């Protein structure tokens, strides 16, 4: 927990990380050293309160993303790293596998294109299976064909974040996390950056040799603080909300069941989301919003109609509003898919400032590989 007197006026530190979601925590765990002073600043009263804890908690296999994109490379690289962390640290997870289902010739052709893209990304264990095989695996799923992804799974995102926090504390021999502390200004200096922050009405400043912007939904605002023209740089974040509905009764499938991704590229489509307790929900859909709230706002009827395309026996009366989450998208409505921005901005006149912007799915899965990439940037600079 945060102790007010921990921050002294104009402390000098090596690294300030802005944002203690799963990526900020993973970076802290990667770069922490006994001889390296780190502050991990989080404006909420607990870690991972936004996107990191409001998602499907899926372990992705790197299937959908454009070839050579950071999303593709980091997800594929992180998959074995993540399973190793989960297994070795007894973090709850389940490699349940996934079906991306298709009904009709157009969707079957879409599956074929997805497999080609996925194999180009390095996802090697995929196969297209027939309706008979689908019925053997999941008898209540309606589909003419499907991609089987045995490497896909689900996990306890909070358990993963707690692990990264413990690792950062252990390696630093101190807790770098400072909660309930909002960054309000960042100013460039000769030797680094002065970071101004507000904690319960008290203003503190630290001078950091290096700043890492891992602030998720607000990453563009943090970049603006230091001087970036986020519209010129194409760093503007667009909030894209997704709702979930929970299912009453016995789940109709044990595996993750996904439709082919919608053509608008805003999401992966409304899919079944089994959790580690045996409950099932469906979601998320995708719609852009101008404010952050986590009330389920979607109408049930169109949501249900998407579900019964592949789960025809699900009754509308068995679905109930559950939760929502918001994605930090770089793509505006109608735009093509955008990649992660993960870069040391030295060439733009900001040495010692690392931006992570537009970290959405598969950011949770990719977090160990993102941390490794950023850790190398930090080691090269400090």
Secondary structure, DSSP 4 states (H G I P E B T S, - for coil): ---GGGSPTTEEEEEEEE--SHHHHHHHHHH-BTTB-EEEE-SSSSTT-SGGGSS--EE--S-SSPTT-HHHHHHHHHHHHHHHHHHHTT--EE---EEEEE-SHHHHHHHHHHHHHHHHHT--SEEEEEHHHHHHH-TT---SEEEEETT-EEE-HHHHHHHHHHHHHHHHTS--EE-S-EEEEEEE-SSSEEEEEEETTEEEEEEEEEEEE--GGGHHHHHHHHT--TTTTT---EEEEEEEEEE-SS-S-SSEEEEPPPTT-S-S-SEEEE-TTS-EEEE---EE-SS------S-HHHHHHHHTTT-TT--GGGEEEEEEEEEEESSPTTPPP---EEEEGGGGT-TTEEEEE---TTHHHHHHHHHHHHHHHHHHH-
